[in-house]
């Protein structure tokens, strides 16, 4: 069925999408502005007309909600305003507990008895939260939640904030997780532990789709974790204690239409406790006596408050609003990260005060078809004759070391 036929069928099945000429004119003008703002284009006039109808329906929904005087949050025509609720749910979630067979790693003792919980905390202010990312239409929210938690504990332990690779998890973590088809944060932690680390976002950037695992990138273990801990289910006090210590991964129900079009304020639902989306709690606070979680999403900065949402805390339901207390976990770390791989310049050392000890300098000889690692004994002692130096340097030139390592070795120019 082509798009025009689908559009005509939708008008029969969903007559509320049909517009009066006045409403169409008003919506069309607003829609044009929205398309320019979000860079939206469509492949045909039929598709554009269908998206206009969907946009108008969402526009009416937003207005109806915002006209409510007792709501603590507002909606807006955000980047998802041209998607039906069904389309949104099909493309922007990805949290999956299907096949969950592990025993949850519960803390050895209640963290609430360890220290006093601060009244509020925002890990962004402590530099432990990276920029807001966008999972696109790939159901990889679980990978963004996991990397966000690892980024946070890595900053807390090492003092360094490093944005990590969701794409590595999407491509390579296949034991239990399913890339764009969904996954679970605990399985992602297991993968990072088994791999002895994870690469950076810069080196293994996100593509918004599954690809073959890059085995070379898999070897670049920049940040490590030692383990992970699951917060006891339906225990808000222990979840609060965990967030006071570091950012925490959680599952929520993120499929409600109000959540799709959320703009700002303290989100209070409606939503079920059927977990279908993964996010990251990066703090908590209160406003006018209402307590909330600060939650980082992975839908880009054009959703919510620049990518964040405040979600009601201390609800009457022990499972928490949208099930936020049900399945929370966080990585643990005490060990340092592996040393970074040496740069090409690290292969060479200059002599200090004219005294050069006997050294063995590694170099790599490039050939036409292969790269062959070699170890070359390169010994220069004080008093070595100029002719000997020239002989050694000619050997380096013959092996191609000058082109690879530069024009100086141990302080002696190749041009000598």
NUFILUM-462887 format. One record per residue: residue in one letter; x, y, z negated of N, C-alpha, C in turn. Coordinates in steps of 0.02 Angstrom, whole numbers, plus 32768, in hexadecimal, padded with zeros to 4 digits. Layout:
REM NUFILUM-462887
AXYZXYZXYZ;...
***
This chain:
REM NUFILUM-462887
X802A7FC48000800080008000802C803E8000;X8021806E8030804A80A98032803480DB7FFD;X805C81117FF5804F81407FBF800D81647FC7;X7FF9817580067FB9819780107F7F816B7FFB;X7F82812B800D7F4E80FD7FF97F4B80F67FAD;X7F8680F47F8E7F8980EF7F457F6A812D7F25;X7F7881677F447F5D81A57F297F1181A67F2D;X7EF581927F677EAD81917F6E7E8C815F7F3E;X7EAE81267F357E9480F57F067E95810F7EBF;X7EC981357EAE7ECE81507E6B7E9581817E5C;X7E7F81A67E8F7E4881D47E847E0681AF7E77;X7E0081737E957DC5814B7E887DC7812B7E42;X7E0381147E2F7E0980F37DEF7E0E81247DB5;X7E2D815F7DC37E3681917D8E7E1A81D47DA6;X7DD881DB7DA47DBA82187DBF7DCF82577D9A;X7DE982507D5B7DFE828B7D367E3A82AD7D57;X7E5C828A7D857E9582A87DA87E7E82D67DE0;X7E3F82D27DF47E2682FE7E287E1E83447E0D;X7E2E83777E367E2F83BC7E1E7DFE83E77E47;X7DE584197E267DC0844C7E4A7DF184767E72;X7DD7849C7EA47E0484C57ECD7E2684FA7EA2;X7E0285157E717E2185487E467E5885297E1B;X7E4884EE7DFE7E7984CC7DD47EB684B87DFD;X7EAA84A07E3B7EE1848C7E667F0E84C77E75;X7EF185017E837F19853D7E927F4485507E56;X7F2685507E1A7F4A85627DDE7F81852E7DCF;X7F7184EF7DD57FA284BB7DC87FDA84BB7DFB;X7FC884CA7E3A7FFB84CA7E6F803084FF7E62;X801B85397E4C804B856F7E3E8079855B7E04;X805C85407DCF8084852A7D9680B184F07DA9;X809884C47DD280BE848A7DE880FB849E7E11;X80F384D07E3C812C84E87E64816485027E36;X815185287E04818385427DD581A585097DB0;X817E84D97D9A8199849F7D7681C984777DA1;X81B8846C7DE081E384477E0E822784697E17;X822684AA7E1D826484D07E24828E84CB7DE5;X826D84D07DAC829084CD7D6C82B2848A7D62;X829284547D7682AD84117D6A82CB83F17DA8;X82CF84177DDF82EF83FD7E1B82CB83C27E3A;X828883C27E378261838A7E51824E83957E9A;X825983627EC2824283617F088221831E7F14;X81F6831B7F4681D182DE7F5581D782CD7F9F;X81D2828C7FAD81E182737FF081AB82828023;X816F8292800C8138829F803B810582CD801B;X80DA82E9804580A68315802B807382EE8002;X806782AF8015803982857FEF805482797FA9;X8094826B7FA380B282607F6180AF82A17F38;X80BE82D97F5880BD83197F35807683277F1B;X8044831A7F437FFF83267F2E7FEC82F97EF4;X800282BB7EF67FF4828D7EBF801682A57E7F;X805582BA7E84807882D27E49805883127E2E;X803C833A7E5A801883767E437FDB83627E19;X7FB8832E7E2E7F7E83177E097F9382FD7DC3;X7FC982D77DC27FE382BD7D837FF982F77D56;X801B83287D74803283627D4F7FF783887D2F;X7FC283917D557F8883B47D3C7F68838E7D02;X7F65834C7D087F4983247CD27F73832B7C92;X7FB5832A7C997FE183347C5F7FDA837B7C44;X7FD183AA7C707FC783F07C5C7F8A83F77C2F;X7F5383D77C437F1683D87C1B7F2183B77BD7;X7F46837F7BD77F54835B7B997F7E83867B6A;X7FB083A87B857FDA83D57B5D7FB1840D7B3E;X7F87842C7B667F5E84637B4D7F2E844D7B16;X7F1084137B207EE183FA7AEE7F0483EE7AAC;X7F4083D37AAE7F6583C77A707F7984097A50;X7F9684357A777FB084747A5B7F7984A27A41;X7F3B84967A577F0384BD7A3C7EEE84A679F7;X7F07846C79E27EF88454799F7F1B847F796B;X7EF78496793A7F1484C479087F3984A078D0;X7F2D846078C97F4B843C78917F86841078A4;X7FA0841778E17FD883ED78F7801A840D78E2;X804A83E378CD808C83FB78B880BE83FC78F1;X80A883EA792D80D683EA796680B083FF79A5;X80D5841379D780B884287A1680D283FD7A50;X80AB83FC7A8580BE83D97AC280D0840B7AF8;X80EE83F47B2D810084217B65810383F97BA5;X8104841D7BDD810D83FE7C1E815883F57C29;X817383C27C0981BB83B67C0D81CD83907C4D;X820883747C4E822183537C8B81F783167C9F;X81CB82FE7C7381A382C37C82815B82D57C93;X814D83137CA28108832A7CAC80EA83137CEE;X811282F87D1B80F682DE7D5A80F082927D59;X80F982747D1F80F3822B7D1880B2821A7CF3;X809081E67D0A805881CD7CE4807481AC7CA5;X804881A17C75805E81817C37807A813B7C45;X805B81187C73807280D57C8580B880D77CA5;X80C281067CD28104810D7CF38139811E7CC0;X8128814A7C928158815D7C5F816D81217C34;X813D80FB7C1E814C80C17BF38176808D7C19;X816B80887C59818E80557C8181D780687C8E;X81E880A87C86822B80BE7C9C825780D97C65;X823C80EB7C2B826481117BFB826F80EE7BB8;X825C80B07BB28265808E7B72829D805B7B79;X829980227B5882CE7FEF7B6082E47FCC7B21;X82C47FDC7AE782D57FB87AAA82B37F757AAA;X82D97F407A9E82BC7EFD7AA382D57ED27A6A;X82A67EB37A4682B77E827A1282A97E3B7A2A;X829C7E337A6A828E7DF17A8682CB7DC37A7D;X82BF7D897A6482F57D597A5B83237D697A20;X830E7D9779F483387DAA79BB833F7D6F798C;X837C7D54798883867D16796283B97D1D792A;X83D77D587922840B7D5E78F083ED7D6B78AB;X84147D5D787784017D6F783384177DB77826;X83E97DE0781083F97E267806842E7E2E77D0;X845E7E5A77DD84967E6677AF84827E9B777D;X84697E86774484517EB57712848A7EC976E5;X84887F0676CA84BD7F1D769D84C07EF3765E;X84FC7EED764285057EC3760784E27EDF75CA;X84D97F2175C784B57F40759084907F7C75AA;X84607F93758484397FCC759A8464800B759B;X846B802B75D58495806775D8847980A075AE;X8437809D759E841980D37578843580DA7532;X845480A47517846F80A874D384B880BF74D3;X84D480CA750E851B80DB7513852781257509;X84FF814F7526850C8197752384CB81BE752A;X84CD81FC751784928226751D848882397566;X844A8237757C843A824675C28432829275C9;X845482B175F8844C82FA76028405830A761A;X83F08347760C83AC835C761E83A2835E766A;X83D7836D768F83D3836F76D88418836376F4;X841A834B7731845983417754844D8342779F;X847D835D77C3847A8360780C84C083507825;X84CA83157840850C82FF7855852783277890;X84FC834C78B28514837978E7854183AF78C9;X852E83C8788F855483FD786E859883E47855;X85A083A3784F85DF8386783A8607836C7876;X85EF837B78B28614836878EF8613831F78FF;X85E182F978E685E082B178EF85AE829A7923;X859582C8794C856382B7797E857982D379C2;X857A82A979F4858D82BF7A37855182E07A5A;X855C82F87A97852883197ABD84ED82EB7ACA;X84B383087AD6847782E17AE7848182C37B2D;X847382837B33847C825F7B738437824D7B90;X843882337BCD83FA82247BF183FF81DE7C0F;X83D581B17BF783D6816C7C1083B781657C55;X839481997C6D837381957CAE833B81617CAD;X832F81417CE582FA81107CEB831280C97CDC;X834B80C47CBB836780847CA58354807A7C5C;X833980407C4B832480327C07835D80217BD9;X838D804E7BD383CA80427BAC83CD806D7B6D;X8393807E7B51839380A77B1583BC80877ADD;X83BB80457AD983E080207AA6842B802F7AA8;X844680377AE5848E80447AEC849F808A7AD4;X847380BA7AE0847F80FF7ACA847A81057A7E;X844A80E17A61844480E07A19848380C279F9;X849B808B7A1684D6806979FA851580947A01;X852180B07A3C855D80D97A44855981177A17;X851D81347A0F8517816E79E4852A815F799C;X85168124798385288110793F857381047939;X859080E4796C85D980D7796A86008118796F;X85E98146799A8609818879A0860981AB795C;X85D181A6793885CC81C778F885FC81AC78C4;X85FC816A78BA8629814D788786728156789C;X8680815478DC86C6815F78F286DD81A578DF;X86B281D778E886C4821C78D586CE82217889;X86A18202786386A68206781B86E681E67801;X86FA81AE781E873581897806877681A57821;X877781B6786287B681CA788287BD8216788B;X8786823A78878788828278938783829478DD;X877B826379088779826F79508735825C796C;X8715828C799086D5827E79B086E1826B79F8;X86D1822D7A0A86DD82127A4D869C81F97A69;X868882117AA3864B81F97AC4865981B67AE5;X863181847AD4863E813F7AE9861281297B23;X862480F17B40860780DB7B8085C980AF7B77;X858F80CB7B87855280A27B8B855580737BC7;X857680887BFC8579805F7C38859D801E7C2C;X85D0801F7C0185F37FE17BF085C37FAF7BD0;X85987FC87BA485677F9C7B8485347F837BB6;X851C7FB07BE184EA7F9D7C1485077F687C44;X85457F717C5985637F447C8A857D7F037C6C;X85997F077C3085C27ECF7C1785A37EA97BDD;X85777EC87BB7855A7EA77B7C851E7E7D7B92;X852C7E407BA584F77E167BC384E77DD87B9A;X85067DCE7B6084F87D937B3884AF7D927B21;X84987DCB7B0884527DD07AF2842E7E0D7B0E;X84537E437B1A84357E7F7B36842D7E787B81;X84007EA27B9D83ED7E997BE383F27EDA7C0B;X84247F027BFE842F7F3E7C2683F47F6C7C28;X83DD7F7C7C6483A57FAA7C6D83627F8A7C5C;X83627F497C4D83247F277C3B831A7F257BEF;X83477F427BC9833E7F467B8183757F247B5A;X83777F347B1A83AA7F177AEE83A07F2C7AA7;X83D17F1B7A7E83CD7F277A3684107F417A1D;X840F7F7179EF844D7F9079D9847B7F5F79B5;X84607F32798D848A7F02796984B27ED6799A;X84937EC279D184B77E9C7A0384EE7EC67A23;X84E17F067A2C85157F337A4785507F377A17;X85427F3C79D685797F3D79A585A17EFC79A8;X857D7EC479AE85A07E8379B485CE7E8279F1;X85B67E9E7A2885DF7EA07A65861E7EC97A5A;X86177F047A3C86517F2F7A3086837F0C7A02;X866A7EEA79CF86967EC679A286BB7E8D79C6;X86967E6679EE86B47E2E7A1286E77E467A46;X86DA7E807A6387077E9C7A9587417EC27A76;X87407ECA7A3587737EF07A1087757F397A25;X873B7F557A3687387F9C7A45870C7FAB7A81;X87057FED7A8E86DC80047AC686FE80407AE6;X86F280487B278711807D7B4E86EB80BF7B45;X870780F57B6086E881377B5C86B681427B94;X868981707B89865981847BBD867E81A27BF9;X86B281C87BEB86D881E87C2186F881B57C4F;X871481807C338737814E7C5B8707811D7C7D;X86CE810F7C5C869E80DF7C76865981017C74;X864D81307CA18611815C7C9C85D081387CAC;X859A81557C93855781397C9A853E81447CE1;X851E81107CFE850481137D4284B8810F7D47;X849780FE7D10844E80F87D11843580B97D32;X846180887D3B844D80487D59848280147D46;X846F7FD67D4C849E7F9F7D3C84CE7F947D76;X850D7F867D65853F7F757D9785667F387D7E;X85937F217DA685BF7EEB7D8F85ED7F057D59;X85FC7EDC7D2986287EF17CF2866E7F007D0C;X86877F397CFA86CB7F4D7D0D86FB7F307CD9;X871C7EFA7CEA87467ED67CBA87837EFF7CA5;X879B7F2A7CD187D47F547CBF87C07F887C8B;X87857FA57C94876C7FD57C63875E7FB27C20;X87497F747C24873A7F4D7BE887777F467BBB;X87B27F497BD887F07F437BB288057F847B90;X87E47FBA7BA087F67FFB7B8487CF80067B44;X87EB7FEE7B0F87C97FED7ACD87DD802C7AA7;X87B780607AAF87C980A17A9287B180A77A4A;X877480917A3E8756809679FB873F805079E5;X874D803E79A6873B7FFD798C870B80067950;X86E97FD0793F86C37FCD790186D47F8B78DF;X86C97F89789D86DA7F4D7877869E7F1F786E;X86617F3B787186257F14786685E87F40786B;X85B17F29785185747F52784F85487F397817;X851A7F63780284EC7F5377CB84A57F6477DF;X84777F3977CF84307F4577DA84107F61779B;X83EB7F9777A283C77FB3776A838A7F87775C;X837D7F76771E83427F4D770F83037F6B772E;X82DB7F41774C829F7F59776F826E7F7B773F;X824E7FAF775882187FD17734822F7FEE76F1;X826D800476EE8289802176B182A5806676C1;X827A809876BC828E80DB76D082C680F776A4;X82C780E5766482FA80FE7637833F80E7764C;X834580A876608386808F7676839880AA76BB;X836780B676E5837480D67725838D811D771A;X836F813F76EA8384818376DA83CD818376C2;X83DE815476968422814E767E8454814176B7;X8440811676E5846C8106771D847881447748;X8444816A7757844B81A67780847581DB775C;X847281DB771A849C820976F484E681F976FC;X84F681BB7711853B81A5771A855381AB7762;X852381A47793853781A477DA84F981A17806;X84FE81B1784784C681A7787584B2815E7879;X8470815278808455810E787C8429810078B9;X843180C578D7840880AF790E83C5809578F5;X839080A57917834D808D79048324807D7942;X82F48051793882C18044796C828280697958;X825E8083798A821E80A5797E81ED809379B5;X81AF80A579AC817E80A579E2818380E97A04;X819F80EA7A4181A881297A64817D812F7AA2;X814981067AA7812381017AE580E281297AE6;X80D3814D7AAF809581737AAE809981B07ADC;X806181C57AF5805F81FD7B238076823E7B01;X806582457AC2807B82807A9C80C782827A97;X80E682477A91812F82457A8D814E82557AD0;X812F823F7B058146824E7B49814B82997B55;X811982BF7B3D811583067B4B812683327B0E;X814783147ADC815A83387A9F818883737AB0;X817D83AA7A8C81A683E67A9881CD83FB7A5A;X81AA84087A2281CB841E79E5819D841579A9;X81BA841C796D819484127930819F83CD7912;X817C83BE78DD8182837E78BB814F834E78D8;X8167831C78FC813C82EB791C811C82BE78E8;X80DA82B978EA80B5829178B8808B825A78D8;X8096824D7918806E821A79398037823A7963;X80078212797A7FFE81CB796A8031819D798B;X803F8166796B806A81327989806280F37961;X806F80BB7981806A807A796180AD80687942;X80B2802C792880F28013790E810D7FDB793B;X80F77FDA797981127FAA79AA81517FCA79C8;X818A7FB279B381CA7FD179C681DA7FC57A10;X81E57FFC7A3581F57FF67A7C822A80277A93;X8247804D7A65827880807A7882AC80857A40;X82EB80937A53832180997A23833C80E17A23;X834780FB79E88360813F79DF8393814079A7;X83AB817C799683DF8183796383C981B87930;X83C581A478F083B881D578BC83FA81F778AA;X83FD823978B1843C825C78A48435828D7869;X83FE8286784383F682B0780883AE82B277F0;X83A282DC77BF835E82E477A5835A83287783;X831C8340777983118380775982C883887748;X82B383C6773C826D83D3772C825B84197743;X821C8423774E82028465776381BD846E7744;X81B784A2771C817784B176F9815D847576D2;X818B845176B281798419768A816D83D876B0;X817783D876F1816E839C771B81B38380772B;X81BE8341771A81FF8322772582028302776B;X823D83057789824482E977CD828982CC77D7;X828D829F780882CC8285782382E282B0785E;X832282BB7866833D82DA78A3835382A278D1;X8334829D790A833E82637936835A827A797A;X8390825A798F83AD826779D1839182347A02;X8376824C7A39835A82217A6C838B821D7AA7;X837B81F37AD983A681EB7B14837F81FA7B53;X835782307B51832F82447B8B834482887BA6;X8382829C7B97839B82DB7BB1838583167B87;X839E83507B988390838D7B71834F83AF7B84;X832E83987BB982EF83B77BCD82B383967BAB;X82C0836B7B7C828B834E7B53829583657B0B;X825D83737AE9826083847AA2828783C37A94;X82A783C67A5B82D083FF7A47831783F37A5E;X832384017A9F836483F57ABE837B83AC7AB5;X834A837F7ABA835A83387AB6834E83197A72;X833883407A40832D832779FD82E3832D79EA;X82D0830779B6828C8309799C829083047950;X82658329792E825C832078E7822082F278DD;X822B82BA78BA81F6828978AF81E682867865;X81A682837856818E8282781181B0824C77E8;X81C8826077AD81E58231777D81B7822F7740;X81BE81FC7717819481F476DB814A81EE76EE;X813C81C7772180F681BA773380D981877702;X8098817F77048077815076D68083810776EA;X809C80FC772680A880B9773F80F080A57731;X80FC806D770F8140805876FF816A804B773D;X8148803B7775816D803077B38186807177D2;X816E80A977B9818380EA77D3815C80FD7811;X815D813E781F813C8156785B815981347899;X812F811978C3814480F77901817280BC78F3;X817080A178B48199806778A381E280777897;X81F380B67889823980CA7885825F80A9784C;X823B80907819825D806E77E08266802477EB;X824E8009782382497FC1782A828A7F9F783F;X82B17FBD786B82EB7F9B788883247FCD7891;X83457FDE785B837C800E785C83BE7FEB784E;X83F48004786D84367FE67862846B801A7870;X84A8800C785884DF803A7863852180137865;X8551802A788D85928009789085BD801C7854;X85EC7FF17842861B7FFF780C866180027829;X868A802C780986CE8035782386FC804D77EB;X8735802D77E5876A804477B887AE804277DB;X87B48017780D87F3800E783087FF80467862;X883E8058786E884E808A78A18841806F78E7;X883A809B791788328087795C887580717979;X8874804979AE88B3803679CE88D8807379E7;X891A807079EA893F80AA7A06892E80B27A4F;X892C80F07A67891D80FB7AAE895280DD7ADA;X894180C77B17897480AC7B4489A780E27B55;X89E680D07B5D8A1A81027B6A8A0F81247BAD;X8A1D81647BAF8A1B81897BEE8A5B817B7C15;X8A5B81887C578A98817B7C7D8AD6819D7C61;X8ACE81DA7C458B0781FE7C2A8B2381DE7BEB;X8AFB81B37BCA8B1381937B8D8B48815F7B9A;X8B52814B7BD98B8581197BE98BCC81367BE2;X8BD381777BE38C1581967BE58C2181BE7BA6;X8C5F81C07B918C7281E67B568CB0820D7B65;X8CB2824B7B4F8CEE82737B578D1D82677B1C;X8D5C826E7B288D8E82657AF48D89829F7AC2;X8D9A828F7A858D9882C37A518DDF82D77A3F;X8DEE83177A478E3083347A378E6883107A5D;X8E5A82F77A988E8D82D97AC28E9E82917AB0;X8E8082757A7B8E8F82307A688E5782037A80;X8E6681D27AA98E3481A57AC58E44815D7AAF;X8E17813F7A8C8E2180FA7A778E1280CB7AB0;X8E29808E7AA98E18805C7ADC8DCD804F7ADC;X8DB080507B178D6780497B1D8D5580197B55;X8D1B7FFF7B4F8CFC7FD97B858CBD7FFE7B99;X8CBC80177BD58C8480407BEC8C5B80187C1E;X8C1A80107C108BEF7FED7C418BDD801B7C7B;X8BDA7FFE7CB48BC180247CED8B997FF47D19;X8B74800E7D468B4B7FE67D728B617FF47DBA;X8B717FC07DDD8B887FC77E228B4D7FBC7E51;X8B3E7FEE7E798B077FE97EA98B227FCB7EEA;X8AFF7F997F048B0E7F7D7F458AD37F897F72;X8AD97F727FB08AA37F7F7FE08A627F5D7FCC;X8A677F207FB18A2B7EFA7FA68A1B7EEC7F5C;X8A4A7EFA7F308A3E7EE77EEA8A617F177EBC;X8A527F127E7D8A747F387E498A957F077E1A;X8AD77F097E168AFD7ED77DF18B1B7EF77DB3;X8B087EE27D768B277EFD7D3A8B6E7EE37D34;X8B9B7F0F7D228BE17EFB7D1A8BFE7F1D7CDC;X8C2F7EFE7CBF8C557F1B7C888C9C7F257CA1;X8CB37F627C9F8CF67F737CB88D227F887C7E;X8D587F647C708D877F7C7C3D8DA87FBC7C57;X8D9E7FF17C318DB880327C488DE0804F7C0E;X8E2080437C0E8E4A80557BD58E7A808C7BE9;X8E7680C47BC88EA580FB7BD28EBF810F7B8E;X8EFE81097B848F1D811E7B458F46815D7B50;X8F53817F7B1B8F7B81BB7B1F8FBF81AA7B3D;X8FD281CE7B6F901281C27B8E900D819A7BCE;X8FD181857BE28FC981607C208FDF818C7C5A;X9004816F7C89902081977CBF8FE981AE7CEE;X8FF781E47D128FC781FF7D428FB981CD7D79;X8FED81A77D8F8FE281777DC48FB4813F7DAD;X8FBA812A7D6D8F8E80F67D538F46810E7D51;X8F3E814E7D3C8EFA816A7D398EDB816C7D7F;X8F0481807DB08EEA81837DF48ED6813E7E0C;X8EFE810B7DFA8EED80C77E0F8EAC80B07DF1;X8EA180BF7DB28E6280AC7D918E2780D07DB1;X8E3081107DBF8DFA81387DDB8DEA81217E22;X8E1D810C7E478E1080F27E8A8DE780B27E86;X8DF4808A7E538DCD804D7E498D84805F7E3A;X8D7980917E108D3580A87E018D1280C07E40;X8D3780E77E688D1A80FF7EA68D0680C67ED4;X8D3180947ED88D25805B7F048CE580357EEE;X8CD880337EAE8C9E80107E948C5F803A7E96;X8C6580797EAA8C2A80A37EAE8C1880C47E6C;X8C4580C07E3A8C3480DA7DF88C3081267DF9;X8C5681477E258C5381907E268C0D81A87E39;X8BF081887E6C8BAD819D7E818B79818F7E4C;X8B8381587E278B5281447DF58B58816C7DB5;X8B9681747D9D8BA0818F7D598BBA81D67D58;X8BC781F47D928BDE82387D928C28823D7DA3;X8C4282787DA18C8582837DB98CB982817D82;X8CA482727D438CD582707D0D8CCA82317CE3;X8D0282117CCF8CFF81D87CA28D3481E37C6D;X8D1F81E17C2E8D4B81EC7BF68D76822A7C00;X8D58825E7C1A8D79829E7C1F8DA982A67C59;X8DAF82727C848DDE82767CBB8DB882807CFC;X8DC482B57D238D9E82C07D608DB0828E7D96;X8D7E82797DBD8D8B824C7DF58DB8826D7E29;X8DB682AF7E2B8DDC82D17E5E8E2782D07E51;X8E3D82B87E168E8482BA7E028EAE82937E35;
***
